[in-house]
Amino acid sequence: MVIKVFLASSSGSTAIKKKQQDVLGFLEALKIEYAQLDIASNEENRMWMRENVPGDMKPSNGIPLPPQIFNEENYCGDYETFFNAKEENSVYEFLGLTPPPGFKEAKQSGLWQTVEDGAEERDDDTSVILL
């Protein structure tokens, strides 16, 4: 399965650019395969995105803004729902993907504590540096 991120390569909005970069950077950090589909230079991509964002997820003007995220043909969400999933450590679930072995279980087991230097320390006296 390939994650599709619909974005605008020539957006004049700094906020949209930052949101797009946040999504792509996070997917890259997790080594999740994705495809960037530009809605600014490809009318077919723009129409497909607009037609496939569910009605209840569209803004009041009916035109969804990038980034919009899909797993193949299945709608995952927009930036706000992505951000919430990231905050709740449920990005794999949000994307409809199976997490890699040990990913979710270790974080949710309560063994991890964030340490000020960017490392995470386990309660069993071992440390892991996050890259």
Summary of the structure (lengths in Angstrom):
residues: 131
radius of gyration: 16.9
end to end distance: 24.8
largest distance: 54.5
contacts: 312
relative contact order: 0.14
helix: 37%
strand: 22%
